[in-house]
Amino acid sequence: MPIIVNLDVMMARRKMSLNELSEKVDLTLSNLSILKTGKAKAVRFSTLEAICRVLDCQPGDLLEFIPEKNDVRD
């Protein structure tokens, strides 16, 4: 999948554990883990906003687009 989630990178920069982030954004550990591992199919803007607020970052710090090698566009 060409969308990479860098949640673990931002958490490390802020020295914050998954447990602490879970409490501060009011999400379950399992939902945050799914997002962190890149297995999420979608993310709500309200969730993204809460994570950005707690980690003091921008959405672009958490999400990255990397085109696949065989993705040819005109």
Summary of the structure (lengths in Angstrom):
residues: 74
radius of gyration: 13.1
end to end distance: 20.1
largest distance: 44.9
contacts: 163
relative contact order: 0.24
helix: 51%
strand: 8%
